[in-house]
Amino acid sequence: MKTDLRKEQQATLARPHTNYSLPAKLFFLSMDLLTGKKTTLAKATLIEMLASIPYRAWEFSQYARMTRRYRDQAQVARAREIISWSREAQDNEHWHLLVLHEKMKEDHCRPPWFLSAPVAFLAIRSYSLFSRLLAWLHPRRAFLFNAEFEDHAEHVYAHFVQEHPEWEQQPIRSEHVKAYADLSTWADIFRRIGLDERNHMDRSLFFGGR
């Protein structure tokens, strides 16, 4: 059944943000200080550069868990389930990054200073260390923190589309974007990305609650 992306966007806009934890609030504040409060293609690009990192951390930690708990079939099965989903989510987040890159090229956007190699490396490295540490010390908290990250991203994209009504008339010409989703306008592409983030949030809550 075809998803009504406009309806899903409105559902996101109508739903309040999760009651974010203090670490999540500090993380979002640091992003705003680094990139500015206004959502731009460049800011969304940085978000997507970070978005796949927790999934890689979980994959790494769950392989170690399977090695330690190899006698416990239930633990091994759960670890395999998390690894399978983590790989799928990583691929999906990477598609988001490619889509944003295509849009920035189409709009002739010059990458701002916070997407320069040294700054991006520092942001990615810092978040990687944080994600790996949290995945090792408190797996449940790692899932719940990611759910907050994805909830925030879902709302960012819903508002981003609302702020750019011109996207409703802008057709998709890039084959890379069409490979991500067979949709006709940039508005629907970004609605689809927002819905992906909701799905990631839901799965993070599922694993965090088990």
URCOR-V241173 format. One record per backbone hydrogen bond with DSSP energy under -1.0 kcal/mol. CO is the residue of the C=O (numbers start at 1). NH is the residue of the N-H. E is the energy in kcal/mol with one decimal. If there is no record, write none. Layout:
# URCOR-V241173
co:CO nh:NH e:E
co:CO nh:NH e:E
This chain:
# URCOR-V241173
co:3 nh:5 e:-1.2
co:4 nh:8 e:-2.1
co:5 nh:9 e:-2.3
co:6 nh:10 e:-2.3
co:7 nh:11 e:-2.0
co:8 nh:12 e:-1.9
co:9 nh:13 e:-2.4
co:10 nh:14 e:-2.0
co:11 nh:15 e:-1.2
co:18 nh:20 e:-1.6
co:21 nh:25 e:-2.5
co:22 nh:26 e:-2.5
co:23 nh:27 e:-2.1
co:24 nh:28 e:-2.7
co:25 nh:29 e:-2.2
co:26 nh:30 e:-2.3
co:27 nh:31 e:-1.9
co:28 nh:32 e:-2.0
co:29 nh:33 e:-2.4
co:30 nh:34 e:-1.9
co:31 nh:35 e:-2.8
co:32 nh:36 e:-2.5
co:40 nh:44 e:-2.5
co:41 nh:45 e:-1.9
co:42 nh:46 e:-2.0
co:43 nh:47 e:-2.2
co:44 nh:48 e:-2.2
co:45 nh:49 e:-1.9
co:46 nh:50 e:-1.4
co:47 nh:51 e:-1.6
co:50 nh:53 e:-1.5
co:52 nh:56 e:-1.5
co:53 nh:57 e:-2.1
co:54 nh:58 e:-2.4
co:55 nh:59 e:-2.0
co:56 nh:60 e:-2.2
co:57 nh:61 e:-2.5
co:58 nh:62 e:-2.7
co:59 nh:63 e:-1.8
co:60 nh:64 e:-1.6
co:61 nh:65 e:-2.0
co:62 nh:66 e:-2.4
co:63 nh:67 e:-1.6
co:64 nh:68 e:-2.2
co:65 nh:69 e:-2.9
co:69 nh:72 e:-2.0
co:72 nh:76 e:-2.3
co:73 nh:77 e:-2.5
co:74 nh:78 e:-2.2
co:75 nh:79 e:-2.4
co:76 nh:80 e:-2.4
co:77 nh:81 e:-2.0
co:78 nh:82 e:-2.2
co:79 nh:83 e:-2.5
co:80 nh:84 e:-2.6
co:81 nh:85 e:-2.1
co:82 nh:86 e:-2.8
co:83 nh:87 e:-2.3
co:84 nh:88 e:-1.7
co:85 nh:89 e:-2.9
co:86 nh:90 e:-2.5
co:87 nh:91 e:-2.2
co:88 nh:92 e:-2.0
co:89 nh:93 e:-2.7
co:90 nh:94 e:-2.2
co:91 nh:95 e:-1.9
co:92 nh:96 e:-1.8
co:93 nh:97 e:-1.8
co:94 nh:98 e:-2.2
co:95 nh:99 e:-2.6
co:96 nh:100 e:-2.4
co:97 nh:101 e:-2.0
co:98 nh:102 e:-2.2
co:99 nh:103 e:-2.1
co:100 nh:104 e:-2.5
co:101 nh:105 e:-2.1
co:102 nh:106 e:-2.4
co:103 nh:107 e:-2.3
co:104 nh:109 e:-2.9
co:105 nh:108 e:-1.1
co:112 nh:115 e:-1.9
co:113 nh:116 e:-1.6
co:116 nh:120 e:-2.9
co:117 nh:121 e:-2.5
co:118 nh:122 e:-2.1
co:119 nh:123 e:-2.4
co:120 nh:124 e:-2.8
co:121 nh:125 e:-2.9
co:122 nh:126 e:-2.4
co:123 nh:127 e:-2.3
co:124 nh:128 e:-2.3
co:125 nh:129 e:-2.2
co:126 nh:130 e:-2.2
co:127 nh:131 e:-2.7
co:128 nh:132 e:-2.5
co:129 nh:133 e:-2.3
co:130 nh:134 e:-2.4
co:131 nh:135 e:-2.3
co:132 nh:136 e:-1.7
co:133 nh:137 e:-2.7
co:134 nh:138 e:-2.5
co:138 nh:142 e:-2.0
co:139 nh:143 e:-2.1
co:140 nh:144 e:-2.2
co:141 nh:145 e:-2.7
co:142 nh:146 e:-2.1
co:143 nh:147 e:-2.1
co:144 nh:148 e:-1.7
co:145 nh:149 e:-2.2
co:146 nh:150 e:-2.9
co:147 nh:151 e:-2.4
co:148 nh:152 e:-2.3
co:149 nh:153 e:-2.3
co:150 nh:154 e:-2.7
co:151 nh:155 e:-2.0
co:152 nh:156 e:-2.3
co:153 nh:157 e:-2.3
co:154 nh:158 e:-1.9
co:155 nh:159 e:-2.4
co:156 nh:160 e:-2.3
co:157 nh:161 e:-2.3
co:158 nh:162 e:-1.5
co:159 nh:163 e:-2.1
co:161 nh:164 e:-1.1
co:164 nh:167 e:-1.7
co:165 nh:168 e:-1.6
co:166 nh:169 e:-1.5
co:167 nh:187 e:-1.4
co:170 nh:186 e:-1.9
co:174 nh:178 e:-1.9
co:175 nh:179 e:-1.7
co:177 nh:181 e:-2.1
co:181 nh:183 e:-1.9
co:184 nh:172 e:-1.4
co:185 nh:189 e:-1.7
co:186 nh:190 e:-2.2
co:187 nh:191 e:-1.9
co:188 nh:192 e:-2.4
co:189 nh:193 e:-2.0
co:190 nh:194 e:-2.1
co:191 nh:195 e:-2.0
co:192 nh:196 e:-2.2
co:193 nh:197 e:-2.1
co:194 nh:198 e:-1.6
co:195 nh:199 e:-2.1
co:196 nh:200 e:-2.2
co:197 nh:201 e:-2.3
co:198 nh:202 e:-2.7
co:199 nh:203 e:-2.2
co:200 nh:204 e:-2.2
co:201 nh:205 e:-2.5
co:202 nh:206 e:-2.0
co:203 nh:207 e:-2.4
co:204 nh:208 e:-2.4
co:205 nh:209 e:-1.4
